[in-house]
Amino acid sequence: MKFVDSLLQRAAPYAAAAIVAATLGAHAPASAYTWDPVAMGGGGFVSAVIPAKSQAVVYARTDVGGAFRWDSANSRWIPLLDWVADDQTGYLGVESLAVDPKNAANLYLYVGIDYFNGGKSAILRSTDYGASWTTIDVTSQFKAHGNGMGRQNGERLVVDPGSSNVLYLGTRRNGLFKSTNSGSSWSQVTSLPVSSTPNDNGVSVVMADPSSVSGGVAQRLFVGVSHYGSVGANFYRSDNGGASFSAVSGAPSGLMPQRAAFDGAGNLYVTYANGAGPHGNQSGSEPMDTGQIWKYTIANGAWTNVTPAGVTRAFSGISVDPNNNQRLVASTVNQWAPQGSANGDHVYISTNGGASWTDVINRGYAMDTGGISWIAGNSIHWTGTASFDPSNSKSVWITSGNGVFKTSDIDAATTTWTFVTKGLEETVPLNIASIPGGPLLTALGDVDGFRHYNTLTYTNPMYSPTMGTTTGLAVAPGNVNTVVRTGSKMYTSTNGGVNWSQTTMNGVKGQVALSASGSALLHSPENSTTTYRSTNLGAGWSAVGGLSVNNARPVADPSNANKFYVYNPSDGSFMISTDAGASFWKFNTLATGGSDVIRAAPGVEGDVWVPLYGNGLVRTTSSGWQFNSIANVTYCAAVGFGKAASGATYPTVFIWGTVGGVRGLFRSTDAGASWTRINDNAHQYGGPGNGRFVVGDMNTFGVVYMSTAGRGVVMGRP
């Protein structure tokens, strides 16, 4: 599961959709920068790979990292949504993707995430393969949740094969919608008798039959609904362009439709599972552990169970060879069966329309890392989609919880699956540290983190032992070989993160801080109002006095080993410890509602900066005794420091904020007296996201790293 907190919101009342054109060229930066993600390679759930029907173009959508187009010449993915601003962060969650079957340049995305920007949702429309976009705000009519359960279902959004202007969209809570003007406006198809489902996945599959085009549009529509059991029918059919729908009899009632594919010969193949997926839900009511594959014959309405013999697992991916309607590929989802040295999903191939299948994984399996070292020993899992490549039907794409895999020959006795994920960065960064004279250390959701010796290569080592999500990371400012990281466990290192030793802790996850010398370690566990202190790197702990702050985020003074600082956004308290973290006391009061990711200027005692969102940016040079506002910064979400400019005596300051009425990433080489914008509107990445950090490189002037909501760590270089 993607490491992102979910705060579900309900759909707003209906209203007309508004169209807003994306103006990517406005507010050009004053200083030219090159922008790239820090190279890691995947790391997150790719919800679907969608090949175009009209030409050899392949697109991918992700749950929190945006959408991508495959660049076959360079064997990497081109990001399409890096322009998304911080008031559009949820647009990085792509619920569905539709390609015009007549023109692969026409691309539509249904985007939004419940817990970002108040659930703001949109249809994004491009006529140039995703190079530029028109934004159609649909929040008032229906909302997307690209990181919700069932996000690999679909596709929910489809372009009518008879008319490039007509689209259909299945929503989670408001039923089926139709557009007749390329997505500019939408009306509800009230003839479908389902608007929502108990599992909040709603309409999960929409299919428009190309063989039924009459009068310029498809007359035959199929709609899959995330129902099973006694809740109600889960598959509907219309033969009059949506004027009326009827439940299709004979469909499996105990399973939910996942994905579907026409074979061009009068049949529709549908995969089923006992849940929305891609994993079991928390209540256990949808375990996602059983499923089937069915063939529906359109002419007579007959259903045929074509599930691989003896296989009872949940299925999701399904594709028909465009050159041979008897040739199918399908994938399980959430199976966790033997797969090389790991456990994951299985892929099946049929050459007789599903009458029999070959388990491609059991026949012979090999993984090619594609030059991304960390994937070795991991598995292909949560395989939501399996698709024949449009330019070579021996080649198949499959998606995974950690990226995208592709084989060049699915018929080979040993099928080699290559991790084709360069350019598709999709980790959730939670912490970072640039070590003077050393590497960059990252803390990530789901995939631990790395020691980055070269931020543009894919061979940097992942932390070992691994523990999944790393939430807290700290380096002792005056003893940089001493490092601590925490998640479900806690590990310490005395050689800069090369080797790690597990230690004890009270509670899990949360944040950590190390005093300047490394002699005192503080840990604030997740959802705890108690912070703990150790003076022997975690061998023993005692409760910190005077600090009853939930999820406190202590910061060490970089020069005085006796000082730590904490800002409490809930009441504005700025707290200080002068006894190496043993106790804290309130020293000042700031505005409430700021970011608790405060920063102490490297090498300077008592110099602390606090980003206060709409209350700007404040600084103290007296350990909190007095604060001053930084002029011209009217909004600040993150602040950090990097190597000083040549001739400068103060570290370079970086912020994500608003200066002079312009929102973006800014740099100051004179301690905040003046600011230069260093990003542009084409490189916004949805803002700092969950990690809420902007940190400069301590070894190279001007280089800056920023967290995102799901595009990994992005890096700007002058």
N, C-alpha and C positions, 0 to 999 in steps of 0.2 A: 504494500500500500504506500502511495506517495506520502512523504512526511510533510503534511500540511494540515493545520487545524481547520475543521469544517464547522461553520456557523450557518446553518440552513436558514434561508429566508423564503417567505412565500411570495408568489407572483403578485405584481401590482395590478390594479384595475386596468381594463383595456383603454387604449388611447391610440390615436394615429401615430404611425412611425415617423420619425424625423430623419432626414438624410443630412449627413455631415461629411463633406469631402475632406480626406486626409491631406493636410498641407505640410509635406515633409521638408520642404526647403526653407521654411520660415526660421528666423533667428539663427542664422549661420554662426558657428563658433568664431571667436576672435583668435583662437589658436588652433592650428590644424593638428588633428590627432588621428591615428589609426586605431580602429576598434576591432577586437577579436575576443571570443571566449577563451579563457584559460583552457588549454587542450586537456581533456580528460577522456572524452568519447562516450556518449550516451549517458547511462546512469539512471534514466527514468523510464516510465511506461510510455511506449509509443502505442497510441490507441488504435491506429489503422494506417496501412499503406494502401493508397488508392491509385492504380494505374489508369491513365486515360484510355478511352476507347478509340479515339480518332488518330492518335499518333503515339510514338514511343516517349511519353512523358509520365513520370511517376511523382506523386505527391505523398506526403506523410503528415499526419496530425498527431499531436500529443496532448496529454491531459493538463500540463502546466507550462509547457515550453514553447507553445506556438505551432506553426505549420512550416513545412519545408518542401523544397523541390529538389529532386535528385539531379546532380550534375554528373552525367556518365563520363564525360571527357576527363574529369578530375577525380572521379570516384569519391565524391563527398556531397553532403547536403547543403543547400543554400537556404538560409533562414529567410522567412517571408514577413515576419511580424516584429522585427527588432525596433520598428518605429513606434510601437505602442507606448503611450505616455503613462505616468504614474496614476492618473485618474482613470486609466483603462487597463489596469494590471490584469483583471480577469479575462481580457481578450486573449491572453496566452493559453487559456483553457479552451481547446477547440472541440466542441461537442460533435460536430459533423462537418464533412467536406464533400462538396459536389463538383464534378467536372462536367462541363457541357459535352455531351457525347458527340456533338458535331464540330466542336472547336476546343481543343485542350487549353487554349489561352484563356478561356472563360472559366473562372474559378470562383467558387462561393464557399465561405466558411460561416458556420454558426458558432459564435464564441460567447464566453462568459463563465464566471465561476461564482457560486453562491456567496462566498465569504469575502470577495473583493469588491470594492466600489459599490456597495449596496446591491450587489447582484446585477449590475449593469450588463446588458447583453446586446449583441448586435449581429447583423448579417454583414459580412465583409465581402465586397464584390471587386473582382479584378478582371480586366480584359487583356492583360499582358503577362500572363503566367505568374502573377503575384508580385510583379515589380512595383506596382502602385495599386492603391485601393480606394474605394468609396465605402464609407461607413454608414450603415443604416441602423439607427438605434431602434430596437424593438422591445426595450425593457418594459414599457407600459402594456405590451400585449402578452409577452411570454418571456421566460427567462431560461437561459442555458445553465448547465452545471457541468462544465467540461472535465471536472475532477470528481464527479459523482459516480456512484455505483452504476454499472451498465454503460460506462463511457466507451467501451469497445464495441457496443452493439451498433447495428446500422446497416447501411447509412440511414439516418433520419432525414437528411436533406438530399433531394434529388432534382435534377433538371429533366423536364419532360423530353423524351427522345424525339418528339415531333415538333417541338417549338422551344427555341433557346430562351424565350421570354417567360416561359411558364415553369414554376418551381413548386414543389411540395415540401413541407417541413412537419415532422412529428415532434411534438414538445412533451416535456415531462408532466406538465400540470394543466395544460390547456388544449389538449387534443391535436387535431390536424389542421394545418394552415396552408393556404395557396396564394401564390403571387402570379400575376399575369404581366408584370412589368419588370422582370429581371430582379426581383427582390426589393424594389423600391417601396412597395406597400404590400400588406398582407391581410387576408380575410380568413376567418375561421370556416372550415368545412364542417358545417353543423350536422351533416348526414352521418358522420362517424359517431356511433353511440358511446364512445369512450373519450373522456377528457383527461383523466388521471388514473393512477393505480396506487394500491396501498404501499408499494415499495418506492414510490416517487420516481420511477423510471419512465412511466407513461408509454407513449408511442415510441417503440424502439427500432422499427424497421419500416421503411417506405420504399416500394418498388413500382416503377411505371413500365409496363410491358411494351417493348419496342414493336412487337408484332401486332399490336392493337391500334397503331396510329391511324386515325381517321379524322378528317376535317382539320388536319394540322396538329392534333394533339393525341396523346395516348388515351384510349378509352378505358383500358383495363389497369386498375391499380390494386396493389396488395399492401396491406398494412399489418405489421406485427405489433402486438401489445404485450407489455410486461406483466402478464397475468398467468397464473396457473391454479390448478386445483378447483375449488368451488367458487373462486372469485368471479370467474366469467370467461367468455371466449377470448382467445388470444390471437386469432388470425381472421382478417376481414378482406373482402373482395368487392371491388366496384367494376362494373362493365359499362359505365356511362360517364366516365371522367369525373367521378366523385359526386355525382348528383345523388346517388344512393349507395349504401354499403350493406352487405349482409355477412354474417359470421360464416366462415367456411367450416362445414361439417367435416369430421374425420381427422382434424388436426389434433396432435397430442395434447391432451388436456392437463396432464400433470407436469408439463415442462414449459419453459418460456422460449419464444423465438429469439435467436441471437443475431444471425446474419443470413442472407439469402443470395442466390445467384440464378439468373436465367441461363438455360443452355442453348437457346436459339432454335430448339427443336420441339417446342411446346411444353417444356417442363420447367418447374421452379424447384431448386434445391434449397432446403431450409435446415439450419443447424439449431439444436435445442439444448437447453440446460435447466437445471432446477435452481435458477437464480438469475439475477441480473449480471452478476460477475463484476470484474474478472476473478474475484475471490469470494469466499463465503462472507455473508454479512455478520455484523457483531452479535445480533440476536440469535443467530443460528437457524433462523426460519428459512434461509436460502443458502444451504451449505455449498452449492456449486460443485457437486461431486458426482452427479450423474447426468446423462444426456443422450441424445440420439441425432441421426441425420435422416431426413425424410425427403422423398421426391413427390412433388405434387404435379399431376398431369392436368394441365389447364383445360383441355377440351372436355373431359368427362368428370373432373373434380376428384379423381381417384388419388389416394395417398398410398405410397409404398415406403416401408421402412427399409432404408439402405444403409443402416448403421454397420460399420465393420464388425464382422462376426466376433462375438465374445467380448466386445468392448462396451463398457457401461459408463464411461466417464463423460463429463460435460464436453460438448463440442461448441466451437465458435467459428473459426475460419472456414470459408468455403469459396471455391473458385472453379470456373469451367474454362478449359483451354479454348481460346477464341477460334482456333483452327481445327478443333476436334471435339464435338459435343459429347463424346463418350468419355473424355478424359477429365477427371476431377482431382482436385487436391483439397484436403480438409485438415483441420488441426483441432486437437483437444485444447482445453483451457483449464488451468488450475489442477493439473493431473499429478505432478510430482512423481513421475515414474522414472526408472533408471534411464539415464541419458549420458552415455560416456561415463565420466567419473562423478557426475552430479545427478540430480533429479530434476525433471522438468516435463514439458509437454511432448506429445508425439504427433507426427505428421503422417498422413495417409495419402496414397495415390491410387486412383482407380482408372482402368482403361476400358471399362464396360458399363459406364453410366451408374456406377455404384453397386453393381451386382456383386462385386468382390473388391477387396482392397489389399494393398501392401503397406505394412507398417515400415515407413522409410527409416525411422530411427532404429528399430530392431534389426532391419536388414543390414545396416552398416552405417555408422555415424562417426563423423569427425568434425572438429571445430577448427576453423582458421581464425585467429584473433584479428586479422586485418590490420596488424600493427598496433593494436590497442592492448597493452600488456595485461591490464587488470582483469580482463574478461576471462582469461585462462582459468579453467577449473569451475567457472560459473555455468549456469544452464540457460537454455531457451525456455522461458516460462510465461504464463499469462498470454499465450499465443492467440491474441484476439483475431488476427487476420492472417490468411494465407492466400497469396495471389500469384497467378501466372504472370510472368513478365510479358508485356505486350510485344516486345521485339524478338523474344526467343522463348518458345513455350517449354523448353527444357529447363528454363530458369524460373525459380520461384522465390518470391519475397515472403518472409514471415516476420511478424512483430513480436516483441517480447517486453517484459517488465524492465529490461535494462537497455533496450535499443532495437535495432533492426538487423536481421540476418538474411542472407541470400545464398542460394546455391545456383551454380551454373549448369548443373546436371542432376536433376532429381531422379533420373533413371539409372544413375551409376550404382554399382553394387555397394560401394561405400559413398554415401552422399556427404559431401563436405559443405558445411554451413559457415559462411564467412561473415564476420561481424562488420557490417557496412554502416558505421555510425560516425565517421569523421564529419565534423561540422554540425552534427546534431547533438549539441550539448543540452542536457536536460536534468542536471542535478539541482537540488535545492540547497544553496549555501547557507550555513548557519553561523560560521565563525571563520576568522582568517588571521594570520600573523605573518608579517614579513620580517625575517630575522636578519639583522645587520651582519653581513659577512656570511650569510647562510641562505637556505632555501625559503620558499614561500610555503607555509603550512595552511591547509584548508580543513574545515570541518563541514561535513555534508550530511544531509538526510539520506538514509538508505544505503549509502556506499562509503561510510566512514570518513574518508579524506585522504589526502596525498601529501607527500613531500615533493614539491615542484622545483626541480633544479633547472628545468627549461620549460617555461610556460607555454611554448608553442609545439612541444612534442608530446607523444602519447605513451611514453615509456617511463614516466615518473612512478616511483613505488607508492602503492597504497599502504596505509598503516597495517601493521601486523603485530599482534593478533587483531582480527577484525571483530566488530560488534554491531555492525549495521549503522544506525544513526549516531553521529557524534554531534552533541549539542554545545558542549563547552570546550574551550581550548584556551590555554594561557601559556605564555613564555615569560620567564623571570626577566625583567628589563635589564638588570645588571648582571645576569648570569644566564645567558641565552641558551646554554646547553640544558637547562632545567625546563622541562615542558610537562604539562598535564593535559589530558583530554578525558571527557566524560560523556557517557551515554547510558546504556543499560549497565555498564561497568565503568570503572575508572582505571586509567593507566597513567603511569608516570615514566618519564625518560630523563636520563642525565647526559645524553649525548645528542641533543637536538632533535629527537624524534626518530632516530635510527632504530633503536631498540626500546621496547616498552616492558614495564613490569606492572602486573595487576596489583591494585591495592584495595583496601577496604573503603567503604563509604556508607553514609546514612541517607537512604533515599536514592533515587536514580535521576539521570539526565540533569537538567539545570545548567548552571554556569559556575565557572571556576576562576580564581585569580591567584596569582603568585606575587609575593612581595618582591621588591627590587632585587634582593639578594637570593630569593628562592627559598628562604628559610621558613616562610609562613605560607600555607596553602589554605584558601577559603573555598568552600563549596556550598552553593545554594541549590538544593535539590528542586526538581520540578514541583510546582504547586505546594511549596513548603514556606512557612513564615520563619523557619529557623535556618540560619546559616551556620555551618560548622567550620572549625579551624583545626588544622594539623600543623605541627612543627617538625614532623618526621616523614613528610611526603606520603601521608595517608595511612601510616601504620597505626595511628591513634588519633581520636577526634574529641573535641569539646565544643559545646554550643557557644556561639558568639553572643555576647551580651549587648543589649540595647538596640538590636536590629531585628525588629519584628515586621519585616517587609516581605510580602509574598513574591516569590520569584526574584529576589534581589539579585542585582548584577554588579558585584563589587569590581572596582578598578584600582590597581595598585599605583601609588606614586612611583615614577620611574627612577627617582634619585634617593628618596628617603624610605628605607625599608620598614619604618614604623608606621607609614601612612597608607591608608586605603580610603576610597571614596565610594559613596552610593547615592544615586538620585532616585527618589521614589515618585514616579509619575502620578500616583493616586492622590497624594496630598502636597506635592511640590517640595518635600523635605530634601535638603542636601545634607548628607551625613558624613562624618569623618571618623576615622580611627587613628589614634596616635600611639597605640600600643601593639602595633603589628597585627591588627585584626582581632585582638582578644575582645574588644568592646567598641561600640560606636555611639556617637551622640550627635544630635541634630545641631548643625552649625549655621544653617541659613534656610530660607524658604524661597523657592522659585515658582514660576507658573506651573500649574498642574498640566498633565496630559502630554508631556514631552516624551522623548525617547530615553530609555534607561541605558542605551549604548553610548555612554559618555566616554570621552577620550582625554588622557593626560599627555601633554606634549613631551616627546622623548627628550630625556636628558635634563629636564627642567623641573625643579621641585615646586609643587603647589600650583602648577599651570594646567587648569582643567577646563575643557570646553563641553558645553551641554547643548545639544540640539533640541529645540522646543517646538518643532513643527510650526504651527501658525503664530507662535510667539517668538519666532526668530532663533537666533543663536547667541548664547551668552558665554562669557569667559571670566574665570577668576585667575589671578596670579598670586593669590594669598590663601590657597588651599580651601577656598570657600568663604572666607571672611567677607569679601566684597566681590560682586559680579558686575560686569559691564556688558551691555548689548553691543554686538558687532553691527556697525552701521551698514545700511543698505541691504541687509539680509532679512527679508520679511517672512521667510518660511525656511525651515531647515529640518530635514528628516534624518540626516547622517553627517557626521564629521569624522575626519581622520587625518593622519599625518604621514608624510613621506620625506625622503632625503631632501635636504636644503638645496636651493639653487646655488650655482657657483657664485661665490662672494657674499652669500647671505649667511646670517648667523642664526636664523630661526628656521625650524623645519618647514617644509611646504605644507600648507593646509588645503585639504580638499573637502568640499561639501556637495551633497545633493540638496538643492534648495532653490529659492527664488531670489534673484538679485536684479534690481532694476526692472521688476515686473516680468522677468523671463525665468522660467523653470528649467533647471538642467544641472549638469555637473560642472562645478567651478573650482578654480585653483587660485590660491593666493601665495605669493612668495614674500609677502611683507606683513605676516601675522594678521591678515584680515583687513588691512587698510584698503586694499583694492582687490578686485576679483576679475578673472578672465574665464569665460565659458570655454570648456574644452570638448564638450560633446555637441551634437547637432540633433535635429528632430528625427533623423533617420536612425539614430542610435540612442534610444531611451530605455529599452528593455523592460518597460513597465515599472521603472524605479527600483529602489533597493530591496523591495519584497520582504520576505520573512527574516532574512539575515540582518537587514537594516544596517549594513556597513558600507562605508567608503574608506578605503585604506590605501595610502601611497606605498610605493616600494621604497624600502630603506637603503637599497643599494644603487638604484638608478634614478636620477632626478626626473620628475615629471610622470613617471609610470604610476598608474592608479588602478585599483581593483574595486569593483562594486558587486555586491550581492544582487540577486534577482529573485523573482518569485518562482522561477523554474528553468531559467536559461543558463544555469551555472554561474560561475564567476566571470564577469566580463572585464576586459583589460583594455585600458587606453594607453597608447604610447605616443609621445610627441614626435 
